[in-house]
Structures are given as structure tokens and as C-alpha cells.
Amino acid sequence: MTLLSLGDLTVFRGECPVVDRATLSVGEGELVGLIGPNGAGKTTLLRAALGLLPHKGESSLARLAPAERARRVAWLPQSREIAWPVAVRTLVMLGRVPHLAGGQRPGPEDETAVTEALAAMDLAGFGDRPATELSGGEQARVLIARALAQETPLILADEPTAGLDPGHQIGALRRFATLAREGRCVLVSLHDLGLAARHCTRLILMHRGRIEADGPPREVLSPERLATVFGIRAHLSEGPDGLVFQPLEVIG
């Protein structure tokens, strides 16, 4: 089942297209990595897909009413500011708001979803701590947990592993992979091509606002594309737990 479809999605900054006629669809059972160099248009594409930016073309999510969109997709933006010293568990519980009728208090199902999300992000003992007193990486994990607690069919995540230590980077991608195996879908922008190659079932490569390639990681991360798009040479091989990607040198 398709959970997001874009047709000729275009976003302008002035007269310059930041995203240029992007067409794609993602569906159940996929962990899709959105990759590309800085300024390729990844964040703009995700925000426009949600209807958060003016755009031309079609997005199946942008035309939904806000309440329905919140039940279908969880959005994890790149910015991670937590402005109030709210308890971690209370903050993660905000992910359950789309499932609660006006004025309804969280029930056992909501409490379970929050507990499981905290555990998934290695935050089981953090529930009563003020979120503003945590480190930057811990706050990032809290916001991932909030998105997990929302229990939507689709998650859009913009660089969720930035600032996390290696163990928690791997843990986050493994959790996303588990969701995909359960029939949900995660579309995640990543700069770490090693994480993308090892964990994603599919990669979408953006370059200068356009989709340059879309397919299995081994096909997308070809030597020619790595040289043309990223200006690097890299080693890509099969390991016991999936693809191993290692940048080797800058070309030129």
C-alpha cells in the first residue's frame, strides 16, 4: 500500500527551483533513505511533502486535513529545540495527541505506547527528568521516541541520527528497520552513507534539487554516482550484517 506519493513536486526559492519535479512513492514495509550532499533539497522535499511549504505539483499528504495527516504520518524535523522543562514522559506522550478526542485523557494503550517508545530509544529511566536538562543527543532520542509513540503508518525523519553517538545511531536505524518489517514505512534523510547502505531497503539520491537515482543501496551507491554527486571514492562490500560502506578519498 502506498503511504506517500509525490508527482512533479517543485519548490522555488525566488526563481530558483530548490526541489525540481520530484516524483516518487513509498509504501508499507520500506525503510527509505533520502541521501544527497548539503543543499540537495532533502529537507525542502520532506517539508513540502507534508504541506509545510508552498509548492507546485502533487503530494498525497499535503491535501489531507491536519488531524488526519497527524494520524497518518509522524514528522521528525531537523531542528530539536525543546523550549520548556517538561518531563520526558509528558513530552513523549504528546505523540499520542492525534489519537485522543478533545479533552480525552491518555488511557492504558497510550501509556503502553509511550513506555515502549522510551525503551526503544534507551530512555526507560528518563521519564521523570526535565527534558531541557538532558544532553543534546538525549533530547534527540526523546524526540524520536515521541515520533515512535505516535504509531503512524508513516514516519518522515530529517537527519534524526545527527549528534547521536554511534551506538544510538545504529539503535535508531534498527528500530526504523523493525517498523518497516512490521509493515510500516520510514522515509529518513541521512548524511551517513554507511548507515544508509547497511540499514535501508531503498535509497533515493538527490542532487541539485532533482532525484538522481532511486533503488537498492548497492545500485544507487555506484562508483560513478559517488564521484559525480559527492566527489568521493569509496569502498562498498557485502558484510555479514549487510552492506559496508567506507569513504576513502575526495576526488579532485
MINU-817374 format. One line per field, with one value per residue (C-alpha): x, z, y; residue number from 1. Coordinates in steps of 0.001 Angstrom, whole numbers, plus 500000, padded with zeros to 6 digits. Layout:
N
east X|... $
up Z|... $
north Y|... $
k NUM|... $
END
This chain:
252
east 500000|501336|501668|503136|503169|504690|504098|506331|506756|508568|509572|511005|513269|512793|513046|515347|513835|515146|513215|512684|509848|510354|508211|508279|506158|506887|504818|504410|507453|510066|512897|513832|516963|516899|520519|522471|525050|524352|521857|520498|516905|516248|514755|512757|511296|510216|508635|506841|505585|503876|502357|504582|505960|504290|504857|503721|502828|501148|501658|499195|499868|499631|495987|494905|493247|495759|494106|494032|497617|498731|497178|498910|502402|504795|507163|510615|512214|515899|515546|515435|514664|512815|511659|510036|511334|508580|509114|510398|507397|504995|506827|506729|503025|502409|502836|499523|497523|496308|494653|492808|489457|489156|489764|490276|492947|495540|494498|496394|497029|498643|500741|501972|502907|504946|506675|507648|508903|511074|512534|513229|515322|517183|515305|513479|514814|514384|510607|510535|513561|513058|513784|515695|518263|519299|522225|521647|521884|519487|516995|517243|516355|513375|512008|512490|510586|507748|507516|507539|504783|502577|502277|501562|501860|504496|507375|509243|512515|515030|518550|517391|520797|522785|524507|523865|526732|527422|525538|522379|522680|522639|519846|517648|518124|517484|514257|513195|514037|511886|508956|509381|509380|506130|504530|505055|507258|510059|511449|514601|517183|520733|524221|525892|526038|527321|524129|522055|523774|523547|520026|517842|515904|515977|517821|516648|519593|519009|521387|520770|517095|516429|516128|519300|518663|516120|516668|518543|521554|524152|522775|522359|525817|527658|531245|530094|527361|529595|532165|529661|527368|529617|533061|534415|535766|534524|534642|531345|531184|528897|529326|527707|525065|524582|526454|529626|530363|533619|534589|538216|539182|537979|538310|539915 $
up 500000|499046|502037|500267|496617|495040|491469|489861|493266|492779|495340|494377|496286|494327|490722|491506|491985|495220|494503|490807|489630|492243|491629|493995|496110|499287|500860|503542|504527|503364|505144|502566|502924|501388|500670|498891|499551|501508|499683|497544|498592|501039|503875|501463|499822|503183|504360|501072|501075|504389|503042|505227|502251|499188|496203|492756|491827|493959|497420|498789|502343|501717|500712|503934|506797|509618|512071|509536|508479|512124|512354|509176|509465|512259|511430|512999|511883|511851|514499|518019|520300|523483|524979|528273|531173|530723|531940|529307|529594|529229|526127|524531|525415|523045|520272|521360|520927|517382|518806|521632|521246|522559|526302|526484|528906|527912|528621|529127|525379|525272|528355|526795|523544|525446|527620|524556|522707|525653|525907|522172|522468|525606|527783|530159|533267|531975|532248|535194|534190|532714|529008|528994|531427|529056|526668|523018|521982|524725|523667|520089|521304|523253|520073|518148|520941|520582|516868|517644|520238|517587|515994|512494|509325|508036|509673|507946|509758|508801|509899|513147|513855|513686|517025|518330|519419|517168|519353|519398|515675|514986|517521|515852|512376|513694|515258|511966|510197|512670|511973|508250|508784|510745|507705|508407|506408|507363|504977|506597|505366|506208|505642|506949|503831|505892|507956|504822|502941|505794|507078|504315|501912|499306|498701|496957|495896|495410|493607|492857|493652|491452|492134|490639|491470|493266|494032|496135|498034|496011|492756|493948|495566|492342|491909|489139|491249|494296|492140|490342|493239|496316|494740|496600|496041|498460|499270|499198|500050|501493|505214|507479|508570|505291|503073|504357|503008|503688|502094|501001|499447|497863|494094|492526 $
north 500000|503440|505781|508819|509783|512888|513967|516619|518273|521584|524195|527559|529920|533081|531956|529027|525538|524045|520843|520260|517984|515258|512191|509225|506924|504995|502268|499658|497632|500136|501908|504534|506612|510089|510976|513685|516401|519575|521756|518923|519650|516813|518883|521007|517911|516442|519688|520266|516679|517457|520657|522847|524792|526311|524052|523078|519536|516908|515419|512884|514113|517846|517655|515923|517776|518405|515999|513172|513878|513629|510167|509017|510470|511405|514267|514482|517759|518519|521249|519846|522754|521833|525113|524055|521941|519371|515810|513421|511112|514037|515205|511760|511488|514419|511876|510355|513583|512723|509599|511377|513073|516627|516652|512890|511743|509136|505576|502300|501936|505374|504687|501441|503176|505764|503164|501127|504199|505239|501758|501651|504816|503663|506153|503828|505573|509121|509558|511982|514064|517558|517287|520584|519154|516372|516455|517302|513666|512582|515248|513969|510474|511876|513462|510212|508463|510979|510130|506409|506839|508428|504954|506200|504094|506541|508416|511244|511930|514625|513648|512010|510459|513710|514255|510747|508531|505501|503043|505101|505854|502127|501620|504229|502749|499237|500452|502027|498764|496849|499163|498523|494767|495187|496810|500484|502866|505268|507895|509255|511743|510726|512083|508932|506771|503859|503772|504259|501441|498955|499537|500998|498801|501575|504830|507996|510146|513876|516218|519899|519590|516591|512886|511453|507798|505620|501945|499362|500762|498846|500226|503812|503993|503229|504497|506816|508456|508759|510559|512794|513696|513538|513882|510872|507397|504735|501040|499118|495434|492772|492158|489559|492097|493934|496357|498008|501487|503312|506651|506549|509866|513086|513161|516210 $
k 1|2|3|4|5|6|7|8|9|10|11|12|13|14|15|16|17|18|19|20|21|22|23|24|25|26|27|28|29|30|31|32|33|34|35|36|37|38|39|40|41|42|43|44|45|46|47|48|49|50|51|52|53|54|55|56|57|58|59|60|61|62|63|64|65|66|67|68|69|70|71|72|73|74|75|76|77|78|79|80|81|82|83|84|85|86|87|88|89|90|91|92|93|94|95|96|97|98|99|100|101|102|103|104|105|106|107|108|109|110|111|112|113|114|115|116|117|118|119|120|121|122|123|124|125|126|127|128|129|130|131|132|133|134|135|136|137|138|139|140|141|142|143|144|145|146|147|148|149|150|151|152|153|154|155|156|157|158|159|160|161|162|163|164|165|166|167|168|169|170|171|172|173|174|175|176|177|178|179|180|181|182|183|184|185|186|187|188|189|190|191|192|193|194|195|196|197|198|199|200|201|202|203|204|205|206|207|208|209|210|211|212|213|214|215|216|217|218|219|220|221|222|223|224|225|226|227|228|229|230|231|232|233|234|235|236|237|238|239|240|241|242|243|244|245|246|247|248|249|250|251|252 $
END
